[in-house]
Amino acid sequence: MTPRSIRLWTSIHKWTSLVCTLFLLMLCITGLPLIFHDEIDAALGATIEPDQAPDNAPLLSFDRILDIARAAQPTQVVTIVGADDENPIWHVYMASTVTAPKTEVIVSVDSRTGRVLHVGAAARGAVTKFLLDLHTDLFLEQPGMLFLGAMGLCFLVAIVSGVVVYGPFMRRLEFGTIRPRRRLYWLDLHNLLGIVILAWTVVVGVTGVINTLSTQIAQHWQRTELVAMLGPWRNAPVPPKLASAQGAIDTALAHAPGMKVQSVAMPGSPFAGGHHYGVYLRGNQPLTSRLLKPVLINADDGTFGETRDMPLYVQALFVSRPLHFGDYGGMPLKIIWALLDLATIIVLGSGLYLWAAKLRKVPARTPIAAGRPLVAGAERS
Amino acid sequence: MPAAKRSITQIFLAPVLLCAVIAFGLISALLGDGIWDQASWLALALPLVVIVFYVSRRGNR
């Protein structure tokens, strides 16, 4: 590398880092407790726990669950129903109209006893919801989310340029060298930590950026794939009399052996057509349980409609979630995730310190600014 | 401190190996349970061990 290109990459590293560091620090600091959001919610009593019932207790019909939720919230209509990840609980999402994009209330019903366990605006505790909102969109919804996505891209450029300048920097230093003098100590620590956790920061960064596009990805899928699946039914009205929703689930499961229900979109809602139930299934393997398969069921007679695999860009979003959250390998993985997050905070903080320390030195140097070309020439080695 | 210039291969050998181990760790827990989760913990703990090793080595001198 020529001294010129090294200087170029160094300034790319400096400026992209300066743009994103404060936001990245915020993301790392709010992300740290979010790794343990389940445990925090549980400790604060904010998790929704099922009733005590024997493991083999029969499940209530899904139609009965819908009736229970409607009775609990008579002014609202059901838009989509999600199955709890761990417990036999249905989370029934309701809004003023079936087409409303925003959920107004979530009614959580035990799928064996039928008792309404919780009614609220969010399925999370207040503390983790606050942290999550700050972490995903700075409380600014779509614009905030896309802004943080842009900061994530900036971070990725900073990482790449950092790796590029790591090469020439380490020409005369052995891997892992940490020199004792203060500024050099932080510089060497910055380089060591940054290069050692590189692959992790890249993966969490890229998957974070993909997650900021989740709304756009979902909308694009609805406008293209879902519309194509609905075919001639795309603008059909909701039939006056609906076939059984439990029947729709049974038909969908019969077409996809070994899968289980992740959610059921009601006819007329954004994730189903007017004429169909949208049953979303997931697999039973570690990876396939993260992927969804949509099955459309005719809402008037409960017969099978259409199914397709999700396109690659949607699968990429699904795989991005665990790879960003670190919630796919038990508690030890979460702890490792937290430690790697702390290491990232040290990289960001030391980078900021190094920039500030250099800045403080500049005034002393200004009088000899004319000597700069000479200094640049001396860098050639 | 070695005075000799180190080649690109020498500089990036350790970082590339670490990247490969981390990539394995990230993927193994995603594709399997049980032993694959444990393999993932070991692989992803390696960068942390490397950091602790080099930072504490300096402190002992």
Interface residues (C-beta under 8 A of the other chain):
Chain A: V163 Y166 G167 M170 R171 R172 L173 E174 F175 G176 T177 I178 P180 L189 L192 L193 I195 V196 I197 L198 A199 W200 V203 P286 L287 R290 V319 P322 L323 Y328 G329 G330 P332 L333 I336 L339 L340 A343
Chain B: M1 P2 A3 A4 K5 R6 I8 I11 F12 L13 A14 P15 L18 C19 I22 A23 L26 A29 L30 L31 G32 D33 W36 D37 S40 W41 L44 A45 P47 L48 V50 I51 F53 Y54 V55 R57 R58
